[in-house]
Every structure is written in structure tokens, then in C-alpha cells.
Amino acid sequence: MPKLRIALAQVNSTVGDLTGNAQTIVEWTRLAADRGTRLVLFPEMMLTGYPVEDLALRASFVDASISMLYDLAGRLAAEGLGGVAVVTGYLGRETGMAPRAGQPVSGAQNGSALLYAGEVVVTSAKHHLPNYGVFDEYRYFVPGNTLPVFRLPDTGAGAVDVAIAICEDLWQDGGPVAVTRQAAAGLLVVPNASPYERGKDGARLELCVNRAAEAGATLAYVNMMGGQDELVFDGDSMIVTAGGELLARGPQFAEALVVTDLDLPAADPAVLPGDTPADPCDGTQMTIHRVALPPAPASPADAAPPGQHFWPRLSPMAEVYAALVTAVRDYVAKNGFASAILALSGGIDSALTATIAADAIGPQNVHVVLMPSRHSSEHSVGDAEDLVKRQGVHARTVPIQPMVDAFQAELDLTGLAAENLQARVRGVILMGLSNAEGHLALTTGNKSELATGYSTLYGDSAGGFGPIKDVPKTLVWDLARWRNTEAARRGETPPIPENSINKPPSAELSPGQLDSDSLPDYQVLDAILDDYVVKDLGPAELVAAGHDPALVDRVVAMVDRAEYKRRQYPPGPKITPRNFGRDRRLPITNWWREPGRSQPC
């Protein structure tokens, strides 16, 4: 039985940085070659980054991706890496396609390519295009209809046939997985850019086990790692056999080269290169396109052993926290910032946001602004100062009352408008310092507040990135407690003051104000929000699920009324199955009211 050493390059790419991404491919291919690897697999659209969104509609960008792909093949060979088979994602094009309404004008395809011996040996494109949740691939791409199968040369025990599919091709029935079995390939390799959400790692493993069995082949799944605007990619690459055995699994939220020796069935020498029609069992037609690679130089005798096959799994809280840290770190770095700034109130939301930022980019690069008013309690100011001492972030205090008084002298606002004026003065201060000093301004609102509209436009919503935008309030507390426990376990000072965690939450915009004056208990609220926002249950279904009818009516009205606010909130990392942003798209001008609601918006 042939033995194949394969490497999964679980790496971080940057959208639009074709030169930098190509350099990453070269560097990690060299690392793989040093370990005696014959095949290295990179993530989906590695060369361009993912998702490229409307860049895919620009012919110039598609042309640049294709040109860089061919340059990369030549460069790998020129640097002595031509004997390693490299499978990578890129942005390709369907050629010879007649223009048609409703079809991407650029003819772009979410493609994969095999690079070997200085050549682009074969290309293909994703067959199943996702068009749900955060995905809009029918807007951008033309589907592919080819399953490439390349034969790696004989190493003494026989050659190996390897098929290529792309990400969604695993999540949908039929298509490349079904055709892989018909092609009798021994290995199915799958580049992925599968975004993180809570609990998805278990679903991925189950999916890979099931699809490997359906394909009748060992399945090698490599996933992108890193942050891209709202999306976070967690890696978690894996290899499973057709029998369901997990052979290797990479780390979560870290780059890694996962190297494994595989025992694979020998390819049938009677099956020759060429094209064969196949039934993908999904109502379409596909072609098996077979190519054979020429012999490559033998792997160096002193090649390093495969190394680590399994990495420790993160706990549920550690997983979420790592996603938030990764998102902030990459958003700051990839958008050219060196530092971040945020308002620090002494409350739990700003405390957690500051801690995430410090863990992401270092406390020396985090600036916080304490902006007390006449309604700020002594303990809030003290808790903020305590956090500064614990973490070593840069801090300054800017009392807002003189500025608020100046506005009031001209406007004489009362009630909610007067409360919101305080938040808006703080927003002006924060954005002024951001603009003057070049920091990325971070907002501190959580998902529960965004859902119910419990925030001030141009006040606490002012900023460039919202690290906890998709984190419900109850999870904010859980993450803060987890982070403190982790610090204590490592013998470090817990970064978040206990009083920030334990005291009742308050916006402190009026005397004695508490969140509970305007919102239900957060345990109750978050349960309703999860069912309404994430699961899309209507009022009748919410009541049937056990929620209080009057509270359902109230919460649904709050959520529906706040759509205009959410549209103006900055992006933030998605960690739940449905976030406010790419996942959930509702009209602002909207007269529809859920049946059973007694309150109009």
C-alpha cells in the first residue's frame, strides 16, 4: 500500500494581498518540503483571501489572481519546490462563457489549482455555491462542473489518485463527493474557508467523517485561520479515513502545519488520464478530469518526522475568547492600525472589551479614556482605574460635565435626549482622540443591547470595530469570569476587577439608573433573543417555547424598532449562528408586524 506524507497548511491570508499571500504559500511549502512532504494543501481562495465580495466582479482583480497563480507556480519551481504538489485556492474564471442576465459578468469562479514542476497542472471550481447565512456566492461565482483527479507518481508501492473538492462541496449532498467515489480516488483533499461559530467544530468533524465514508476515500480538510471583517476563521483542520478514524487535527485559532503519513490504496494503472462523464446525483452533470504527474525527486533522507498530529482542544469559553482576540488582532493589523482606543466606564462591557484588546495587540497599544459625568458613581471610576492598574494600558481622564453643560446652555434638553447627550459627548471625545492620534476606536456594546436598541447612535455606537457586538450579555459575564479564572490558574493578576463583574449593570446616564429599569433580566432576555434573532421563531412560537407572552410582545417590539440603529453600528466578529450584519438582513423601512404583537413599532 502506498504511503503519502501530506501537509495541511492552516494559515492566515489577507484579502487583496496577492503578493503577500503568494509569499506565504512559498514559505509554508518550503516548511512542508523540509518535512519530506509530497503534497501540501492550502485553504480556499488562499491566493486572494476570503471572502473577496464584490472584488470578484472586477475583471482586473480576477486577472491579477490568475496571473499571480502562474507566477507562483514558476516561483515554486525556481526555488527548488517544484517537486512538491501544491493545492491552493484562488480566484479563477470560466472562459468562453456567453453573457447572460443574472450571471456574474466577470465569469469569476471560486477555484482550486494544482501546482507542480513549475506548471499550473489543473484547475477546477467549487461546484456547490453557498447562498445562505454570511454567504452570497451566487452573486459572485459561476459553479464548476469538473472533479480533478491527479495521480501522484509511484514511490515503490504504487501511485495514488487524489481528488479535489472545495468547502461547500462537502456541506451539500451529491456533487464532488459522490463523483469521488465513482472515480475511485484514494484521497479527497478539500480547501476550506469555513467561518467560526459556537459549536461548529463538532459539526465539522461529523461532516468530514460522513463525507469520507460517502466518498470511500481518506479526506484531508484544511481550513483558513484568521480574521476578516465580521468573519473569523478558526483553522481546526483535520484528516479522517473512509472508516471514520481521525488521523490528525490541527489547532484552533493558530497557524500550523499539520503533517501526516497516510496509507492509501494504489491507483488502478489501467485507468488512464482523460475525461469521463459522471453523475453527481444532484441533478447536474460533472466530468472526471484525470491527469498524471511526472516523477519528482525523492524526499531528502534527512527530512524531519511528521511531528505533532493532534493539538489540545479549547474549552467552550476559551474558544469564544480566542475568536474575539483573533478578530481584533487581525482587524487592527490588516487595516493598518497600530493601536486601539475605547471608553472605559468601570462596567463589565468596557472591561471585557479592554481585556480582549490588550490580549490581542498588547496593553502597550491599548488606550482607554475615563469620561465621568455627575452621574458616574465613585465605584465605577474606581473600577476603571483598578483595571488600568491591573493591565497596564494607557489611560487618561476627561470629565465630560463642562462639555455637557455647554451643550445644555444652548439646547436645554430634557429626559432621554439629555441622557443621550452625555453618550454623544463621549463619542465625540473618543473619535476626536482616534482621529488625532491614529487609534482604532472600539465600541463596547454587546448583542443584547444591539438587539433591543439599548444604545445611543453617535454615542456609545461611535467607533470602527465592535469586539463584543455578537456576544450576548450573559456570555459577557461568563467570558469575564473565565478570563479571570485563567489568569489565576497561570499565577497572573486577574485582569478584570471583581466589582465590574458583580455589580448591577448601569449606563449611569441618570441618577440611580440600572439596566433593569429598561430591560428584562438578562438571563430571560437573552433566551428570548436567541429564539427570536438566531432561531427566527415568531411570537406564537416563542410563547409555545415557554416565554412569557407579555415579555415576548415587548422584546419583539424593541428588536424590530432598533433595526435602523444596528445598520449604523460598526462591524464586529461573528461568533453565534446568526449575527447582526451579514447573517440577518431586514429592511429598515418596514410596516410588517409579527402576528400576536399588540404594540406597533
C-alpha positions as CSV (number, residue, x, y, z in Angstrom):
1,M,0.0,0.0,0.0
2,P,1.5,3.4,-1.0
3,K,2.4,5.8,1.8
4,L,1.9,9.5,1.3
5,R,3.2,12.3,3.5
6,I,0.7,15.2,3.3
7,A,0.8,18.6,4.9
8,L,-2.2,20.8,5.7
9,A,-1.1,24.5,5.8
10,Q,-3.5,26.1,8.1
11,V,-2.6,29.7,7.5
12,N,-3.8,33.3,7.6
13,S,-4.3,35.2,4.4
14,T,-5.3,38.8,3.7
15,V,-8.0,39.8,1.2
16,G,-6.4,41.6,-1.7
17,D,-2.8,41.0,-0.8
18,L,-1.9,38.7,-3.6
19,T,1.8,39.2,-3.3
20,G,1.8,38.6,0.5
21,N,-0.4,35.6,0.2
22,A,1.8,34.1,-2.6
23,Q,4.8,34.6,-0.3
24,T,3.0,32.7,2.5
25,I,2.4,29.8,0.1
26,V,6.1,29.7,-0.8
27,E,7.3,29.9,2.8
28,W,4.9,27.2,4.0
29,T,5.6,24.9,1.1
30,R,9.3,25.2,2.0
31,L,8.5,24.2,5.5
32,A,6.5,21.2,4.2
33,A,9.3,20.2,1.9
34,D,11.7,20.2,4.7
35,R,9.5,17.7,6.4
36,G,9.6,15.4,3.4
37,T,6.1,16.2,2.3
38,R,5.0,15.3,-1.3
39,L,1.6,17.1,-1.1
40,V,0.7,20.3,0.7
41,L,-2.8,21.7,0.9
42,F,-3.7,25.4,1.4
43,P,-7.1,26.9,2.2
44,E,-9.9,28.1,-0.1
45,M,-9.1,31.2,-2.1
46,M,-5.7,31.4,-0.3
47,L,-4.2,33.5,-3.0
48,T,-6.8,36.3,-2.8
49,G,-8.0,35.9,0.7
50,Y,-11.7,35.2,1.5
51,P,-14.3,36.5,1.2
52,V,-13.4,38.9,-1.6
53,E,-17.0,40.0,-2.0
54,D,-17.5,42.4,-4.9
55,L,-13.8,42.3,-5.8
56,A,-14.8,39.1,-7.6
57,L,-16.9,41.2,-10.0
58,R,-13.8,43.2,-11.1
59,A,-12.1,41.7,-14.2
60,S,-8.9,43.4,-13.2
61,F,-8.9,41.5,-9.8
62,V,-9.7,38.2,-11.4
63,D,-6.9,38.7,-14.0
64,A,-4.5,39.6,-11.2
65,S,-5.3,36.4,-9.3
66,I,-4.9,34.2,-12.4
67,S,-1.6,35.9,-13.3
68,M,-0.2,35.5,-9.8
69,L,-1.2,31.8,-9.8
70,Y,1.0,31.2,-12.8
71,D,3.8,33.3,-11.4
72,L,3.6,31.3,-8.2
73,A,3.9,28.0,-10.0
74,G,7.1,29.2,-11.7
75,R,8.5,30.6,-8.5
76,L,8.0,27.4,-6.5
77,A,10.0,25.5,-9.1
78,A,12.7,28.2,-9.3
79,E,13.1,27.9,-5.5
80,G,13.5,24.2,-5.7
81,L,10.0,23.3,-4.6
82,G,8.6,22.1,-7.9
83,G,8.6,18.5,-6.7
84,V,6.0,19.2,-4.1
85,A,2.4,19.0,-5.3
86,V,0.7,22.2,-4.1
87,V,-3.1,22.5,-4.0
88,T,-4.3,26.1,-3.3
89,G,-7.4,28.1,-3.6
90,Y,-7.5,31.2,-5.9
91,L,-10.0,33.3,-7.9
92,G,-10.4,31.9,-11.4
93,R,-12.7,32.4,-14.4
94,E,-15.0,30.4,-16.6
95,T,-13.7,31.0,-20.1
96,G,-15.8,31.1,-23.2
97,M,-19.0,31.8,-21.3
98,A,-21.7,33.7,-23.1
99,P,-23.0,36.7,-21.3
100,R,-26.4,36.1,-19.6
101,A,-28.6,38.1,-17.3
102,G,-28.2,37.1,-13.7
103,Q,-24.8,35.6,-14.2
104,P,-21.6,37.2,-12.7
105,V,-20.3,39.4,-15.5
106,S,-16.7,38.6,-14.7
107,G,-17.3,34.9,-15.0
108,A,-15.4,34.5,-11.7
109,Q,-15.0,31.1,-10.1
110,N,-14.1,30.1,-6.6
111,G,-11.2,27.9,-7.8
112,S,-8.6,25.5,-6.8
113,A,-5.4,24.7,-8.6
114,L,-2.7,22.1,-8.6
115,L,0.8,23.5,-9.0
116,Y,3.7,21.1,-9.8
117,A,7.0,21.2,-11.6
118,G,6.6,24.9,-12.4
119,E,3.2,24.4,-14.0
120,V,-0.4,25.0,-13.2
121,V,-1.3,21.4,-13.9
122,V,-5.1,21.5,-13.4
123,T,-7.7,24.0,-12.2
124,S,-11.3,23.4,-11.0
125,A,-14.1,25.4,-9.3
126,K,-16.4,25.0,-6.4
127,H,-19.5,23.0,-7.6
128,H,-21.9,23.8,-4.8
129,L,-22.2,27.6,-4.2
130,P,-23.5,28.6,-0.7
131,N,-26.1,31.3,-0.7
132,Y,-27.3,31.5,2.9
133,G,-26.1,33.0,6.2
134,V,-23.0,35.0,5.5
135,F,-22.5,33.6,2.0
136,D,-23.5,35.2,-1.3
137,E,-21.6,33.1,-3.8
138,Y,-24.3,33.0,-6.5
139,R,-23.8,36.8,-6.7
140,Y,-20.1,36.4,-7.4
141,F,-19.2,33.0,-8.9
142,V,-20.0,30.6,-11.7
143,P,-20.2,27.0,-10.4
144,G,-17.7,24.4,-11.6
145,N,-18.6,21.0,-13.1
146,T,-15.3,19.2,-13.0
147,L,-13.7,16.9,-10.5
148,P,-10.0,16.9,-11.0
149,V,-8.2,13.7,-10.1
150,F,-4.4,13.8,-10.2
151,R,-2.1,10.8,-9.9
152,L,0.9,11.2,-7.7
153,P,3.8,9.2,-9.1
154,D,4.8,5.7,-7.9
155,T,7.0,5.6,-4.9
156,G,7.6,1.9,-5.0
157,A,4.3,0.7,-3.7
158,G,2.1,2.2,-6.4
159,A,0.8,5.6,-7.4
160,V,-2.1,7.4,-5.6
161,D,-5.1,9.1,-7.1
162,V,-6.1,12.4,-5.4
163,A,-9.4,14.3,-6.0
164,I,-10.1,17.9,-5.2
165,A,-13.3,19.5,-3.8
166,I,-13.9,22.9,-2.2
167,C,-15.6,23.7,1.1
168,E,-19.3,23.8,0.4
169,D,-18.9,20.7,-1.8
170,L,-18.8,18.8,1.5
171,W,-21.8,20.5,3.1
172,Q,-24.2,19.7,0.2
173,D,-25.3,16.2,-0.9
174,G,-24.1,14.9,-4.2
175,G,-21.6,16.7,-6.4
176,P,-17.8,16.2,-6.0
177,V,-18.1,13.8,-3.0
178,A,-20.4,11.4,-4.9
179,V,-18.1,11.7,-8.0
180,T,-15.0,11.0,-5.9
181,R,-16.4,7.5,-5.2
182,Q,-17.2,6.9,-8.8
183,A,-13.6,8.0,-9.6
184,A,-12.2,5.5,-7.0
185,A,-9.8,8.2,-5.7
186,G,-7.9,7.1,-2.6
187,L,-7.7,10.7,-1.2
188,L,-10.1,13.6,-1.3
189,V,-8.4,17.0,-0.4
190,V,-10.7,19.9,0.4
191,P,-9.5,23.5,0.8
192,N,-11.9,25.5,3.1
193,A,-12.6,29.0,4.4
194,S,-15.3,27.9,6.9
195,P,-16.1,30.7,9.4
196,Y,-16.2,30.1,13.1
197,E,-19.4,30.0,15.2
198,R,-20.0,28.4,18.5
199,G,-20.4,24.6,18.3
200,K,-19.4,24.3,14.7
201,D,-16.2,22.2,15.4
202,G,-18.3,19.2,16.3
203,A,-20.5,19.6,13.2
204,R,-17.4,19.8,11.0
205,L,-15.9,16.6,12.4
206,E,-19.2,14.7,11.9
207,L,-19.5,16.1,8.4
208,C,-15.9,15.0,7.4
209,V,-16.5,11.5,8.8
210,N,-19.7,11.2,6.9
211,R,-18.4,12.6,3.6
212,A,-15.2,10.4,3.8
213,A,-17.4,7.4,4.1
214,E,-19.6,8.5,1.2
215,A,-16.5,9.2,-1.0
216,G,-14.9,5.9,0.0
217,A,-11.6,7.8,0.5
218,T,-9.5,9.4,3.2
219,L,-10.5,13.1,3.5
220,A,-8.0,15.9,4.2
221,Y,-9.7,19.1,5.2
222,V,-7.7,22.3,5.6
223,N,-9.3,25.4,6.9
224,M,-8.3,29.0,6.9
225,M,-7.2,30.8,10.1
226,G,-7.6,34.5,11.0
227,G,-10.0,37.4,11.0
228,Q,-11.6,39.2,8.0
229,D,-14.0,41.9,8.9
230,E,-17.0,40.2,10.5
231,L,-15.8,36.7,9.9
232,V,-13.3,34.7,12.0
233,F,-11.7,31.5,10.7
234,D,-10.6,29.1,13.3
235,G,-8.5,26.5,11.5
236,D,-9.3,23.2,13.1
237,S,-8.0,21.3,10.0
238,M,-8.3,17.5,10.1
239,I,-7.8,14.2,8.3
240,V,-10.2,11.3,8.6
241,T,-10.2,7.9,6.9
242,A,-13.1,6.4,5.0
243,G,-13.7,4.2,8.0
244,G,-14.1,7.3,10.3
245,E,-10.8,7.3,12.1
246,L,-9.4,10.7,12.9
247,L,-5.7,10.7,11.9
248,A,-4.8,14.3,12.7
249,R,-6.5,17.5,13.9
250,G,-4.9,21.0,13.9
251,P,-5.2,23.7,16.5
252,Q,-7.9,26.3,16.8
253,F,-7.1,29.9,16.1
254,A,-3.5,29.4,15.4
255,E,-1.4,28.8,12.3
256,A,0.0,25.3,11.9
257,L,1.5,22.8,9.5
258,V,-0.3,19.5,10.1
259,V,1.9,16.8,8.6
260,T,0.8,13.2,8.5
261,D,1.8,9.9,6.8
262,L,-1.2,8.3,5.0
263,D,-1.6,4.7,3.9
264,L,-3.6,4.9,0.8
265,P,-4.9,2.4,-1.9
266,A,-2.8,2.2,-5.0
267,A,-4.3,3.7,-8.1
268,D,-5.5,1.4,-10.9
269,P,-2.8,1.5,-13.6
270,A,-5.4,0.6,-16.2
271,V,-7.3,3.9,-15.6
272,L,-5.5,6.5,-17.8
273,P,-5.5,10.3,-17.9
274,G,-8.5,11.8,-19.7
275,D,-12.1,13.0,-19.2
276,T,-15.0,10.8,-18.1
277,P,-18.6,11.9,-17.6
278,A,-20.0,11.3,-14.2
279,D,-23.4,11.6,-12.4
280,P,-23.0,13.8,-9.3
281,C,-26.5,12.7,-8.1
282,D,-27.7,16.3,-7.7
283,G,-29.4,17.0,-11.0
284,T,-26.3,18.4,-12.7
285,Q,-23.6,16.9,-14.8
286,M,-19.9,16.6,-14.0
287,T,-16.7,15.4,-15.6
288,I,-13.9,13.5,-14.0
289,H,-10.7,15.1,-15.4
290,R,-7.7,12.9,-14.7
291,V,-4.1,13.9,-15.0
292,A,-0.8,12.1,-14.1
293,L,2.1,14.0,-12.6
294,P,5.7,13.2,-13.7
295,P,8.1,11.7,-11.2
296,A,9.6,14.0,-8.7
297,P,13.0,13.9,-6.9
298,A,13.0,11.6,-3.8
299,S,12.3,13.3,-0.5
300,P,15.5,14.1,1.4
301,A,16.7,11.2,3.6
302,D,17.2,13.6,6.5
303,A,13.6,15.0,6.3
304,A,12.1,15.8,9.7
305,P,9.5,13.4,11.0
306,P,5.8,14.4,10.6
307,G,5.6,15.8,14.1
308,Q,2.5,16.7,16.0
309,H,-0.8,15.2,14.8
310,F,-3.2,16.5,17.4
311,W,-3.4,19.8,19.3
312,P,-5.3,20.3,22.6
313,R,-8.9,21.3,22.1
314,L,-10.1,24.6,23.6
315,S,-12.9,24.7,26.1
316,P,-16.2,26.4,25.0
317,M,-15.2,29.7,26.8
318,A,-11.6,29.6,25.6
319,E,-12.8,29.0,22.0
320,V,-15.1,32.1,22.0
321,Y,-12.5,34.2,23.7
322,A,-9.8,33.2,21.1
323,A,-12.2,34.1,18.3
324,L,-12.7,37.6,19.7
325,V,-9.0,38.1,20.3
326,T,-8.1,36.8,16.8
327,A,-10.8,39.1,15.2
328,V,-9.5,42.2,17.0
329,R,-5.8,41.4,16.3
330,D,-6.3,40.9,12.6
331,Y,-8.8,43.8,12.1
332,V,-6.2,46.2,13.7
333,A,-3.2,44.8,11.8
334,K,-4.8,44.2,8.4
335,N,-6.3,47.7,8.4
336,G,-3.0,49.4,9.1
337,F,-3.6,50.4,12.7
338,A,-1.0,50.0,15.5
339,S,-3.2,50.8,18.5
340,A,-6.8,51.0,19.7
341,I,-8.8,53.3,21.9
342,L,-12.0,52.8,23.8
343,A,-14.2,54.3,26.5
344,L,-13.7,52.7,29.9
345,S,-16.6,53.1,32.3
346,G,-15.9,50.6,35.0
347,G,-18.7,48.4,33.8
348,I,-18.4,44.9,32.5
349,D,-18.8,45.5,28.8
350,S,-15.9,48.0,28.5
351,A,-13.8,45.9,30.9
352,L,-14.1,42.8,28.8
353,T,-13.5,44.8,25.6
354,A,-10.4,46.4,27.0
355,T,-9.1,43.0,28.1
356,I,-9.7,41.5,24.7
357,A,-7.9,44.4,23.0
358,A,-4.9,44.1,25.4
359,D,-4.7,40.3,24.8
360,A,-5.0,40.9,21.0
361,I,-2.5,43.7,20.5
362,G,-0.7,44.1,23.8
363,P,-1.6,46.5,26.7
364,Q,1.1,48.9,25.5
365,N,-1.0,49.5,22.3
366,V,-4.4,50.0,24.1
367,H,-5.6,53.4,25.2
368,V,-8.6,53.9,27.4
369,V,-10.5,57.1,28.2
370,L,-12.4,57.6,31.5
371,M,-15.1,60.1,31.0
372,P,-17.0,60.6,34.2
373,S,-20.1,62.8,34.5
374,R,-22.1,63.9,37.5
375,H,-24.0,60.6,37.4
376,S,-20.9,58.4,37.4
377,S,-20.6,56.6,40.7
378,E,-17.4,56.5,42.7
379,H,-17.1,52.7,42.4
380,S,-17.4,53.0,38.5
381,V,-14.5,55.4,38.3
382,G,-12.6,53.3,40.9
383,D,-13.2,50.1,39.0
384,A,-12.0,51.7,35.8
385,E,-8.8,52.9,37.5
386,D,-8.4,49.4,39.0
387,L,-8.5,47.8,35.6
388,V,-5.9,50.2,34.3
389,K,-3.5,49.3,37.1
390,R,-4.1,45.5,36.6
391,Q,-3.5,45.6,32.8
392,G,-1.0,48.4,32.3
393,V,-3.0,50.1,29.5
394,H,-2.6,53.8,28.7
395,A,-5.3,55.8,30.4
396,R,-6.5,59.4,30.6
397,T,-9.4,61.0,32.3
398,V,-11.6,63.6,30.5
399,P,-14.5,64.8,32.7
400,I,-17.5,65.5,30.4
401,Q,-19.7,67.6,32.6
402,P,-18.3,71.0,31.4
403,M,-19.0,70.0,27.8
404,V,-22.4,68.6,28.6
405,D,-23.2,71.9,30.4
406,A,-22.1,73.9,27.4
407,F,-24.5,72.0,25.1
408,Q,-27.3,72.3,27.6
409,A,-26.8,76.0,27.9
410,E,-27.7,76.2,24.2
411,L,-30.2,73.3,23.8
412,D,-31.8,72.8,27.3
413,L,-32.6,69.1,26.5
414,T,-34.6,67.0,29.0
415,G,-35.4,63.4,29.5
416,L,-33.9,60.8,27.2
417,A,-32.4,63.4,24.9
418,A,-30.4,64.8,27.9
419,E,-29.3,61.3,28.8
420,N,-28.1,60.6,25.3
421,L,-26.3,63.9,25.1
422,Q,-23.8,62.5,27.6
423,A,-23.2,59.4,25.5
424,R,-22.8,61.6,22.4
425,V,-20.3,63.9,24.1
426,R,-18.2,60.8,25.0
427,G,-18.5,59.6,21.4
428,V,-17.1,63.0,20.1
429,I,-14.2,62.8,22.6
430,L,-13.3,59.2,21.6
431,M,-13.5,59.9,17.9
432,G,-11.5,63.1,18.3
433,L,-8.7,61.3,20.0
434,S,-8.9,58.5,17.5
435,N,-8.6,60.9,14.6
436,A,-5.8,63.0,16.2
437,E,-3.7,60.0,17.4
438,G,-4.4,57.3,14.8
439,H,-6.0,54.7,17.1
440,L,-8.8,52.4,16.0
441,A,-11.8,53.3,18.1
442,L,-13.5,50.2,19.6
443,T,-17.2,50.2,20.7
444,T,-18.2,48.2,23.8
445,G,-21.9,47.3,23.1
446,N,-23.0,43.7,23.4
447,K,-25.5,41.8,21.3
448,S,-28.3,42.1,23.9
449,E,-28.0,45.9,23.8
450,L,-27.9,46.0,20.0
451,A,-30.9,43.7,19.7
452,T,-33.1,45.9,21.9
453,G,-31.7,49.3,20.8
454,Y,-30.3,50.0,24.2
455,S,-27.5,52.2,22.9
456,T,-27.1,55.7,21.6
457,L,-26.5,56.5,18.0
458,Y,-23.3,58.6,17.6
459,G,-22.6,58.0,21.2
460,D,-21.5,54.6,22.5
461,S,-22.1,53.3,19.0
462,A,-19.3,55.5,17.6
463,G,-16.2,53.6,16.5
464,G,-14.6,51.4,13.9
465,F,-15.0,47.9,15.3
466,G,-17.2,46.2,17.9
467,P,-15.4,43.3,19.5
468,I,-18.4,42.1,21.5
469,K,-21.1,43.0,19.1
470,D,-22.2,39.4,18.7
471,V,-21.7,38.5,22.4
472,P,-25.0,38.3,24.5
473,K,-24.8,40.0,27.9
474,T,-24.9,36.7,29.8
475,L,-21.9,35.5,27.8
476,V,-20.1,38.7,28.5
477,W,-20.2,37.8,32.2
478,D,-19.2,34.2,31.5
479,L,-16.2,35.3,29.4
480,A,-15.1,37.8,32.1
481,R,-15.2,35.2,34.8
482,W,-13.4,32.7,32.6
483,R,-10.6,35.1,31.7
484,N,-10.0,35.9,35.4
485,T,-10.0,32.2,36.3
486,E,-7.5,31.5,33.6
487,A,-5.2,34.3,34.8
488,A,-5.4,33.0,38.4
489,R,-4.6,29.5,37.1
490,R,-1.5,30.8,35.4
491,G,-0.4,32.7,38.5
492,E,-1.3,36.1,37.0
493,T,-3.3,39.0,38.2
494,P,-6.9,38.7,37.1
495,P,-7.4,41.5,34.5
496,I,-11.0,42.4,35.3
497,P,-12.0,43.9,38.7
498,E,-14.5,41.6,40.5
499,N,-16.7,44.6,41.2
500,S,-17.1,45.2,37.5
501,I,-18.4,41.6,37.1
502,N,-20.6,41.5,40.2
503,K,-22.3,44.9,40.4
504,P,-25.7,45.5,38.6
505,P,-25.1,46.9,35.1
506,S,-26.0,50.6,34.5
507,A,-25.5,53.1,31.8
508,E,-25.2,55.8,34.5
509,L,-26.9,58.5,32.4
510,S,-29.3,59.5,35.2
511,P,-29.4,59.3,39.0
512,G,-29.6,55.7,40.3
513,Q,-30.2,54.3,36.8
514,L,-29.9,50.5,36.2
515,D,-30.3,48.4,33.0
516,S,-33.2,46.6,34.8
517,D,-35.2,49.9,34.6
518,S,-35.5,49.5,30.9
519,L,-34.7,45.8,30.1
520,P,-35.8,42.4,31.5
521,D,-33.4,40.4,33.5
522,Y,-30.6,39.5,31.0
523,Q,-31.0,35.7,31.6
524,V,-34.6,35.9,30.5
525,L,-33.9,38.5,27.7
526,D,-31.0,36.5,26.2
527,A,-33.1,33.4,26.0
528,I,-35.9,35.2,24.1
529,L,-33.3,36.9,21.8
530,D,-31.7,33.7,21.0
531,D,-35.0,32.2,19.9
532,Y,-36.2,35.3,18.0
533,V,-33.0,36.5,16.4
534,V,-31.0,33.3,16.0
535,K,-33.7,30.7,15.5
536,D,-36.2,33.1,13.9
537,L,-39.2,32.0,16.0
538,G,-42.3,34.1,15.7
539,P,-44.3,35.4,18.8
540,A,-46.6,32.4,18.9
541,E,-43.7,30.0,18.7
542,L,-41.8,32.0,21.4
543,V,-44.8,31.7,23.7
544,A,-45.1,28.0,22.9
545,A,-41.4,27.6,23.8
546,G,-42.3,28.8,27.3
547,H,-41.6,32.5,27.2
548,D,-43.9,35.0,28.9
549,P,-46.4,36.4,26.3
550,A,-46.3,40.0,27.5
551,L,-42.5,39.9,27.6
552,V,-42.4,38.4,24.1
553,D,-44.5,41.2,22.8
554,R,-42.3,43.8,24.5
555,V,-38.9,42.3,23.4
556,V,-40.0,41.6,19.8
557,A,-41.2,45.3,19.5
558,M,-37.8,46.5,20.8
559,V,-35.8,44.4,18.4
560,D,-37.9,45.3,15.4
561,R,-37.8,49.0,16.3
562,A,-34.0,49.1,16.6
563,E,-33.1,47.9,13.0
564,Y,-32.1,51.5,12.0
565,K,-29.6,51.6,14.8
566,R,-28.0,48.3,14.0
567,R,-27.4,49.3,10.4
568,Q,-25.2,52.2,11.7
569,Y,-23.2,50.1,14.1
570,P,-19.6,49.2,13.2
571,P,-18.7,45.6,12.2
572,G,-17.8,43.1,14.8
573,P,-16.8,39.4,14.9
574,K,-19.5,36.8,14.3
575,I,-19.5,34.0,17.0
576,T,-23.1,32.9,17.0
577,P,-25.1,31.1,14.3
578,R,-26.7,34.4,13.4
579,N,-25.1,37.8,13.9
580,F,-26.4,41.3,13.3
581,G,-24.7,42.0,10.0
582,R,-24.1,39.6,7.1
583,D,-26.3,36.9,8.7
584,R,-29.5,39.0,9.3
585,R,-30.8,41.4,6.7
586,L,-34.1,43.1,7.4
587,P,-35.4,46.3,5.9
588,I,-35.3,49.5,7.9
589,T,-38.5,50.9,6.4
590,N,-40.8,48.0,7.3
591,W,-44.5,48.1,8.2
592,W,-44.7,44.3,8.8
593,R,-45.6,43.5,12.4
594,E,-45.4,39.9,13.7
595,P,-48.8,38.4,14.4
596,G,-49.7,38.5,18.0
597,R,-47.9,41.8,18.7
598,S,-50.1,44.3,20.4
599,Q,-47.5,47.1,20.3
600,P,-46.7,48.9,17.0
601,C,-43.0,49.8,16.4
